């Protein structure tokens, strides 16, 4: 288990990590391994380690069709996406699956996207208040 740090509330380390369920507000048990599953993430870095084989190599390795490839080509730093946190340092973004959206850089993967993460409830509350 690898909790994330929400940009706003701190996530499992701060909000949930208090161990006080009533203060947690994410519907979990409170504590270090508690977090809101629904997240919003912002693309910080797109890493492709082998540019020469980008189109065919990535497509074959990840078994992506042309629709997936077009979405990947359109993905830009700063894009905001919704997903589910997997508990292991990755955000599952259904429309891009199986591409990995990670909290920290990985040295072994051919292609991945580094993101910063907000709890969905924090992000939408702050956005509604006009502070984003």
Protein Blocks (a to p, Z undefined) as FASTA:
>chain_A
ZZdddfklopmmlmmmnopaklnonopngpjkbccfbdcdddfbdcdfblmlmmmmmmmm
nopafklmmmmmmpcghiacddddehnopacdfklocbdcdfbdcfkbmbdcddddddfk
lmmmmmmnopZZ
